[in-house]
Amino acid sequence: MEYVGTTQAAGLLGICQQRVRQLLAEGRIKGAFKKGRFWRIPLYNEMPQIIPGKRGPKGTWRKRPQRVATYIHVNQKILQRNIHQKNPEPAISIHRGNRTIQCHQVDIRGGCKVIYSPEKPKNCGARVWIEVDPSVEVIGTVFASA
């Protein structure tokens, strides 16, 4: 059986690490145990299994592994606008499914490929982008304004 930590489980479920820790504290992640200071969370069909709560709304985490690739591109219009600004706005876009995150820096924790496709641009108009496999963790960072 394969095990992951809280960071990887949060990425797979599409929720924050704090929510994963909250579910662990409530004993709602099946088969999870603590080894030393770290949580070990088992994967069932490539996903952690959450035990439903007794009250409140239904959980909004992913129920099955994500199959949509992540696309990263740099917005040239924002780059041009940022040339003379003291606090430049984020020019990098991370597209995963129907979610978009704007950031200044991207950390890709695995394999990826750079694609140039002038004949078939993305919906956003990008002709050059980085494509990342769904299983790879991608972390976007926004710098604080000066």
C-alpha angles and dihedrals in degrees: 000000000000121000132198136187129243094272094054092042090052090051093049093047095043093234134109124273092245091059090050089052090049091052089048091051089052090050092240100132109086116239096358117147138171119247109190105313096337134082119233111206118190121223120227111192089348093306137088110248116234121204109224117247122243097231139028132033123333116269119267099209125118114277097197135026117285113253099181116102120233119240124200124190141162117240108226094195091059090046090055092048091049096057095091100027125106093211106037117204119235111280100184118088124200111198117193113167107309094338123097125190122192115209146154097228135026127202112199112196099198145005123341141158134220114229128196112191113162092167096053110031122183120263089263090056097255115150095180122044144148116246118206127190114249092244093058118095114236120191121192121200128199115202119228115250116257 
